[in-house]
Amino acid sequence: MRAMILAAGRGERMRPLTDSLPKPLLRVGGEPLIVWHIRRLVAAGMTDIVINHAWLGDRIEAALGDGSAWGARLRYSAEARALETAGGIAQALPLLGDAPFLVVNGDVWCDWDPTAAPALAGLLASTGGQAWLLMVDNPSHHPQGDFHLLEDGVLAPAGGRRLTYAGIGVYHPSLFAGLPPGTPARLAPLLVDAIARGTAHGARHDGTWVDVGTPQRLAELDAMLTLGSVEAPGR
């Protein structure tokens, strides 16, 4: 199964840290944030990984190379300008293949075990599903949440519990079929449409999840990892 790490964002809220360094290369617990993702994916058996980039993307490629240092095969989807989440995935589809794939936001940290992803991909392929989303309790900086999760794992327009999308999902390529490569596009409208069609599912994760979106949250995660107060899977 293939995986993609989203790493094309400018990281405006992280400035000035990201003025000269792309956000995925910011260090937490002694190594770049994106390396945590690579290690975790490789430990789960997913060695074929696509990384998109835009802002200072050459530095990402220089730092990570072909991925062999972590037992991975890295391929890059360069964007002249950031295409947003759905646009970036659509452009990378030729590298991701025809089967469902895992996507991880490069600016989150989560102890969810990606060994569950192949079974979820199989579920999508066999049922006509288009998306499976990892959901978390709404953090203080996003109290309104994103989508409603029902008890049977269906994402619905209403009812159930409104939770926040964790930035980790398994997607069928058909979800992005209508997007021409090179066109910026947000992910949320595609997910809303999939939810309306009944082709989106999810599950709540009650472990550790951090949206590493500000210098303060970066420092807090660094302290957690350095002190060993959270488990560091994939190492």
Buried (B, 14 or more C-beta within 10 A) or exposed (E): BBBBBBBBBBBEBBEEBBEEBBBBBBEBBEBBBBBBBBBBBBBBEBBBBBBBBBBBBEBBBEBBEEBEEBEBEBBBBBBEEBBBBBBBBBBBBEBBEEBBBBBBBBBBBBBBBBEBBBEBBBBBEEEEBBBBBBBBEBBEEEEEBBBBBBEEBBBBEEEBBBBBBBBBBBBBBBBBEEBEEEEBBEBBEBBBBBBEEEBBBBBEBEEBBBBBBBBEBBEBBBEBBEEEEBEBBBE
